[in-house]
Amino acid sequence: MTFTREGRELRALRGVDLAITPGEIVGLVGESGSGKTVLGLSTLGLLPKTAQIEGTVTVDGVEVNGADEATRRRLRRRSLGAVFQDPMTSLDPTMRIGRQVHEVAGSTAAVLHLLDAVGIPDAQRRLRDFPHELSGGLRQRVMLAIALAARPRLVIADEPTTALDVTVQAQVLTLFRQMRDEFGCAILLVTHDLGVASTVADRICVLYGGLISEIGAVRPVLDHPAHPYTAALMASRIGLDADRHSQLPIIAGEPVHPSSDIRGCNFAPRCPAATALCREQRPALAAVSQHDGLAACHFEAGQEVARRLSAVAGPWGTTTTASNEGGVSVRQLSVHFPGRRGLRRSKPFDALSEVDLSVAAGEAVALVGESGSGKTTLLRAIAGLQEPTSGSVTLGGRGRRPQMVFQDAGSSFTPWLTVGQHLEERVPHLPTAMRRERVSQALERLGLPAEVARVRAQQLSGGQRQRAALARAVIEPPDLLLCDEPISALDASLAATVLNLLGRLRRELGFAMVFVTHDLAAARLVADRIIVMTRGRIVEVGASDTVIGQPSNPYTQSLLASVPEVATCR
Amino acid sequence: MLRFLAVRALGALGVLVALVTAVFVLQTAVPGDPVRASVGLNASDEVVAQERERLGLDKPLPTQYVGYLGQAVQGSFGESLRTGRDVRDDIGAFLPATIELAGFSILLAGAGGLLIGILAVVSSRFAAPARVLFVGGASVPSFLLALILIYVFYFKLSWLPLSGRTNLDSAPEGPTGLLLVDSLLHVRLDVFVDALRHLILPATALALVPAVAIGRVLRSSLIEVYRADYIRTLHAKGLTPRAVLWKHALRNALSAPLTMAGLQLGLLLGGVVIVEAIFAWPGIGLYLNQSIQFGDLRAIAGVTLVVGAGYVFVNTLVDLAQAAADPRIRL
């Protein structure tokens, strides 16, 4: 599968063979840019017309690739279903959900049966709801009802739970298995989350740089990975049981760029066990000794690589003694949104109710909760970006404004300024030569090459962009760093890299940190204390290991129970 | 919804009062003496003073203003200096022709905008002519377009009539005053066709600019909708491109073009005044033209009020249409 963009050929897939048997759930795992979404879309015949596809995709006896548009449409209508990532944007906002299901189901009775089957309570009443009147979880259930309406042979689910809260994610994943049992359809589950894949899938297929690295039954592959990349993914996975006192084992280097030409193994540039053979000759997907599946590695070096990565990931460096400066104290803070009147009306909403919080200098605190819990509002109030309705925010020490790192690093850069210009803006008082010097120091600190200063943010990869955003935050070391879901848009290996960087930076520079996340495992790794929020209130505060190990609040317990975990050999 | 309409009605009232005030203030700034003109230039000063007193024009302006508002509430706009009749009756006589022209133009603008916008997106052959139309159509003022249309279709080709509403003497009268409707009610197809032929040139002159503006906004809004995630869902459901467009994409793309329509249709009502003068269309625009030349303030104020009310009415319809198209907007 090749795209041509601005005259350059981008190879999204480089020769993939995959067969899915009826009734089987296959988890397709890989980092962003690995080609997993493209594989899903090509099965649906929904790739843009500019895509050049070699090879065949056969669904239910029909070849998709060579077929005309009408044949493909018939195939999608009868044999295929699709569930996409963001349930907020994947349904037509101007049509009642009953009609949207009806377009495929054909009769109201069938619609009711489907909505019932996917667990939508009081389906009869919900028929006339518009998508915006449903929660994210319910919308994703509607998507699933649409996907299943024609009793398809295969459902393509592309990151179906990534946009959902953990508790909802657990329910939707369970639903996938139930639906497979009830409707007998096969499911191709595209995800970057090993935990999600291992909860639901029968088989797992690991994609890297447009090629299959490893494929086989879920448990054996994850327990005894034969391919170094699978092993590295498992090692850098942020689990609830990870060691807090050392850095996460991570794979160095950048993912394969789709425009690059590779002769040997596509993972060789990043593989610690790579030899001359790996760089010269591409390994075939072949049977391995570790499990019954297949892997593409000359040396079946999975175990070996896992060992080396863990050995390299040392303990954290020495901690700078925190000064008395920094930290923040929040007293009785409330934020109330009165609700808009007029054409686009909304209900009044208490985002925060009388919240007390203090963060000591040099301390790292994680705010954990589901969407709507008020965690981001609290962070924005501390940053001074949200005017509180009542209560106060007092910054410690010199009272310097805190720095902030956002979830979407790309949109936090002005598109026409270079990364260097963004960084220089933070140190305007210095003479030009010193500013340049500071910029290159900051980039180096974050492990970015000096050339990054001269390019614009959108020319960087997702991981590089988030690191550039971090460089901007620490070029002038802040007293307090505020992070709003900085890793939730990144896949496992990049997320681990960012967590390592944050851990190192705060120890080196001694700043306090407030880290907003919905990911309990990441919270535990990054923070000294965890604060659990729901509905604008704090329900639990404690040392990280205590909150995760012995949660006292029922809400915290339900959050923990919903985290999809991979039981590992470690 | 009811609340929205109530707020709108109050707002309309505010707009109308403001319009009347503006017209009254302008009166003090306008030179000339319409009363003397109406009784004749050779009339004695006493006669002029008497006439002025009879019309209540001798009182100070604020008193006149309050009196006018009081009359207006009771449905009378006062006596016209030029025609000697109540302005209300004059407008009543001229308004149907304007409603017919403006209404037809609005339909033409809406349908044209829809057509241009959709074709520019779905047809690759129309893409290039659409670009020319977008630039050309936006830069031609309606009076110039009117002259061009007359030159081509009347003068050169002789396809369409030059002026007026109909050439037939036996045109039926009432009950609506709209020739297209009345002719159908009286089953007079010849009148219907003749009225339609008279409508085409002035209506096109009025509708082209709004149609192009609406089409242009619809095009970009449709292109954006086609990039949305739910469109991919619809394709994945196996819907035909036609169903995707008509059942889903179009409704989602309507918001911005409707806003543009509200703006443009307001301007269209203003353009009526000029286009009616060019085509000798016997509507309130022509009436206004003549009244301005005479300095007939009460007639000017009356027409201003009617056009203002029409503007508020059209924009309320646009807002209602917007709410109907997008269920997330609640009025």
HADDOCK unambig.tbl for C-alpha pairs under 7 A between the chains (distance, minus, plus):
assign (segid A and resid 44 and name CA) (segid B and resid 236 and name CA) 6.85 0.50 0.50
assign (segid A and resid 73 and name CA) (segid B and resid 238 and name CA) 4.65 0.50 0.50
assign (segid A and resid 73 and name CA) (segid B and resid 239 and name CA) 6.98 0.50 0.50
assign (segid A and resid 74 and name CA) (segid B and resid 238 and name CA) 6.34 0.50 0.50
assign (segid A and resid 76 and name CA) (segid B and resid 236 and name CA) 5.92 0.50 0.50
assign (segid A and resid 76 and name CA) (segid B and resid 237 and name CA) 6.11 0.50 0.50
assign (segid A and resid 76 and name CA) (segid B and resid 238 and name CA) 4.93 0.50 0.50
assign (segid A and resid 77 and name CA) (segid B and resid 237 and name CA) 5.51 0.50 0.50
assign (segid A and resid 77 and name CA) (segid B and resid 238 and name CA) 4.30 0.50 0.50
assign (segid A and resid 81 and name CA) (segid B and resid 236 and name CA) 6.87 0.50 0.50
assign (segid A and resid 81 and name CA) (segid B and resid 237 and name CA) 6.94 0.50 0.50
assign (segid A and resid 82 and name CA) (segid B and resid 236 and name CA) 6.22 0.50 0.50
assign (segid A and resid 89 and name CA) (segid B and resid 229 and name CA) 5.67 0.50 0.50
assign (segid A and resid 89 and name CA) (segid B and resid 230 and name CA) 6.05 0.50 0.50
assign (segid A and resid 90 and name CA) (segid B and resid 229 and name CA) 4.84 0.50 0.50
assign (segid A and resid 90 and name CA) (segid B and resid 230 and name CA) 3.98 0.50 0.50
assign (segid A and resid 90 and name CA) (segid B and resid 233 and name CA) 6.19 0.50 0.50
assign (segid A and resid 91 and name CA) (segid B and resid 230 and name CA) 4.86 0.50 0.50
assign (segid A and resid 92 and name CA) (segid B and resid 230 and name CA) 5.51 0.50 0.50
assign (segid A and resid 92 and name CA) (segid B and resid 248 and name CA) 6.89 0.50 0.50
assign (segid A and resid 94 and name CA) (segid B and resid 252 and name CA) 6.50 0.50 0.50
assign (segid A and resid 94 and name CA) (segid B and resid 326 and name CA) 5.58 0.50 0.50
assign (segid A and resid 94 and name CA) (segid B and resid 327 and name CA) 5.90 0.50 0.50
assign (segid A and resid 104 and name CA) (segid B and resid 237 and name CA) 6.86 0.50 0.50
assign (segid A and resid 343 and name CA) (segid B and resid 329 and name CA) 6.11 0.50 0.50
assign (segid A and resid 343 and name CA) (segid B and resid 330 and name CA) 6.24 0.50 0.50
assign (segid A and resid 343 and name CA) (segid B and resid 331 and name CA) 5.75 0.50 0.50
assign (segid A and resid 344 and name CA) (segid B and resid 329 and name CA) 5.28 0.50 0.50
assign (segid A and resid 344 and name CA) (segid B and resid 330 and name CA) 6.36 0.50 0.50
assign (segid A and resid 345 and name CA) (segid B and resid 330 and name CA) 6.67 0.50 0.50
